[in-house]
Each structure stands twice: as structure tokens, then as C-alpha cells.
Amino acid sequence: MAVSADPASQVQVRLFAGLREAMGWSEQLVELAPAAGGSNPAGTTPEQLWRQLNLQPAYPPAGVRVAVNQQFAAWDSSLFAGDELAFLPPISGG
């Protein structure tokens, strides 16, 4: 995972509940890879970042939801510089 001082090419990744506890961190700035054929970082998906960050299990489990900029999104949504990406595991309570 590459982190640079240029926020114009990064997304804020946030983990919640059991994911946060399992990984030992709650938020990180993550560098986006440049899009194919251009220098503007874009086109990375939440699923790709899940793998890039070595989140466990290696493949995103059923029930984990993704939110981009505080709106639920699909695992194959494109991320852009400045986005906030959250991984939300199932939460039980009572």
C-alpha cells in the first residue's frame, strides 16, 4: 500500500466494528493507482482496495457492505481521489 503526501490521489478508507478490531486500525489514507491510459487516478474499486489492504478474508465476505462518501455502493463502484470508502461488517445488537 502506497501512501503519499498528495491528497489529490488518495481515498480515506475506514473500517468499522469487527473489521476495525480484527485489523487493528480504523482509518488510513490509501494511494489510488493511475487509471489505464491516463495520469488521473480513478477506476479503482472497493474490492480491489480490500485486496490491496490485505483485509481478511482475502475475498470480501458476504454481508460486508461498502459505502462511498456515506452512501451505500457496489463492490465494483469506481473510486476517485478524495472519496471516503467505508467497509461495514454485519452488526448485531440487542
C-alpha beads as a LAMMPS data file, in Angstrom:
LAMMPS data file: protein, C-alpha beads

94 atoms
93 bonds

1 atom types
1 bond types

-500.0 500.0 xlo xhi
-500.0 500.0 ylo yhi
-500.0 500.0 zlo zhi

Masses

1 110.0

Atoms # bond

1 1 1 0.000 0.000 0.000
2 1 1 1.470 3.304 -1.054
3 1 1 0.714 6.468 0.840
4 1 1 1.833 9.830 -0.496
5 1 1 1.616 13.393 0.705
6 1 1 -0.672 14.303 -2.220
7 1 1 -4.309 14.006 -1.057
8 1 1 -5.407 14.621 -4.656
9 1 1 -4.583 10.960 -5.411
10 1 1 -5.860 9.301 -2.236
11 1 1 -9.021 7.904 -0.699
12 1 1 -9.804 7.718 3.013
13 1 1 -10.534 4.102 3.958
14 1 1 -12.471 3.454 7.162
15 1 1 -13.145 0.153 8.926
16 1 1 -15.946 -0.383 11.407
17 1 1 -16.869 -2.820 14.209
18 1 1 -15.320 -6.288 13.913
19 1 1 -13.218 -5.349 10.892
20 1 1 -11.608 -2.496 12.818
21 1 1 -10.890 -4.789 15.747
22 1 1 -9.540 -7.615 13.560
23 1 1 -7.215 -5.365 11.548
24 1 1 -6.119 -3.087 14.400
25 1 1 -6.790 0.195 12.595
26 1 1 -9.833 2.345 11.883
27 1 1 -8.756 4.661 9.046
28 1 1 -5.980 5.071 6.504
29 1 1 -5.240 7.249 3.507
30 1 1 -4.622 4.996 0.521
31 1 1 -2.984 5.941 -2.770
32 1 1 -5.065 5.196 -5.869
33 1 1 -3.359 3.587 -8.826
34 1 1 -3.376 5.710 -12.002
35 1 1 -6.152 4.814 -14.427
36 1 1 -5.130 2.953 -17.560
37 1 1 -4.167 5.329 -20.335
38 1 1 -4.029 8.419 -18.154
39 1 1 -2.383 10.049 -15.199
40 1 1 -5.596 10.857 -13.300
41 1 1 -6.103 8.289 -10.516
42 1 1 -9.518 6.691 -10.918
43 1 1 -11.154 3.394 -11.619
44 1 1 -10.009 1.506 -8.515
45 1 1 -12.883 -0.379 -6.874
46 1 1 -13.663 -1.160 -3.229
47 1 1 -12.995 -4.838 -3.982
48 1 1 -9.518 -4.010 -5.313
49 1 1 -8.737 -1.920 -2.230
50 1 1 -9.979 -4.730 0.041
51 1 1 -7.327 -6.979 -1.513
52 1 1 -4.648 -4.259 -1.671
53 1 1 -5.040 -3.654 2.076
54 1 1 -4.864 -7.421 2.790
55 1 1 -8.167 -7.344 4.636
56 1 1 -9.346 -10.743 5.816
57 1 1 -10.699 -12.939 4.445
58 1 1 -8.867 -12.479 1.141
59 1 1 -12.156 -12.264 -0.749
60 1 1 -14.775 -9.833 0.605
61 1 1 -17.246 -11.850 2.677
62 1 1 -20.977 -11.846 2.129
63 1 1 -22.714 -9.358 4.371
64 1 1 -19.942 -6.747 4.389
65 1 1 -21.356 -3.532 2.949
66 1 1 -19.487 -0.766 1.192
67 1 1 -20.199 2.942 1.481
68 1 1 -18.611 5.615 -0.688
69 1 1 -18.957 9.163 0.601
70 1 1 -21.502 7.951 3.177
71 1 1 -23.772 6.343 0.553
72 1 1 -24.099 2.575 0.145
73 1 1 -22.334 1.467 -3.038
74 1 1 -21.482 -1.670 -5.012
75 1 1 -18.204 -3.536 -4.596
76 1 1 -17.353 -2.741 -8.233
77 1 1 -18.009 1.026 -7.982
78 1 1 -15.210 3.266 -9.258
79 1 1 -13.388 5.265 -6.608
80 1 1 -11.951 8.702 -7.209
81 1 1 -9.389 10.827 -5.419
82 1 1 -10.882 12.438 -2.339
83 1 1 -13.536 9.751 -1.818
84 1 1 -14.208 8.222 1.593
85 1 1 -14.617 4.439 1.473
86 1 1 -16.087 2.555 4.422
87 1 1 -16.275 -1.203 4.938
88 1 1 -19.233 -2.072 7.193
89 1 1 -19.497 -5.622 8.517
90 1 1 -22.806 -7.049 9.680
91 1 1 -23.586 -5.657 13.099
92 1 1 -25.719 -7.486 15.593
93 1 1 -27.162 -5.970 18.663
94 1 1 -29.942 -6.261 21.040

Bonds

1 1 1 2
2 1 2 3
3 1 3 4
4 1 4 5
5 1 5 6
6 1 6 7
7 1 7 8
8 1 8 9
9 1 9 10
10 1 10 11
11 1 11 12
12 1 12 13
13 1 13 14
14 1 14 15
15 1 15 16
16 1 16 17
17 1 17 18
18 1 18 19
19 1 19 20
20 1 20 21
21 1 21 22
22 1 22 23
23 1 23 24
24 1 24 25
25 1 25 26
26 1 26 27
27 1 27 28
28 1 28 29
29 1 29 30
30 1 30 31
31 1 31 32
32 1 32 33
33 1 33 34
34 1 34 35
35 1 35 36
36 1 36 37
37 1 37 38
38 1 38 39
39 1 39 40
40 1 40 41
41 1 41 42
42 1 42 43
43 1 43 44
44 1 44 45
45 1 45 46
46 1 46 47
47 1 47 48
48 1 48 49
49 1 49 50
50 1 50 51
51 1 51 52
52 1 52 53
53 1 53 54
54 1 54 55
55 1 55 56
56 1 56 57
57 1 57 58
58 1 58 59
59 1 59 60
60 1 60 61
61 1 61 62
62 1 62 63
63 1 63 64
64 1 64 65
65 1 65 66
66 1 66 67
67 1 67 68
68 1 68 69
69 1 69 70
70 1 70 71
71 1 71 72
72 1 72 73
73 1 73 74
74 1 74 75
75 1 75 76
76 1 76 77
77 1 77 78
78 1 78 79
79 1 79 80
80 1 80 81
81 1 81 82
82 1 82 83
83 1 83 84
84 1 84 85
85 1 85 86
86 1 86 87
87 1 87 88
88 1 88 89
89 1 89 90
90 1 90 91
91 1 91 92
92 1 92 93
93 1 93 94
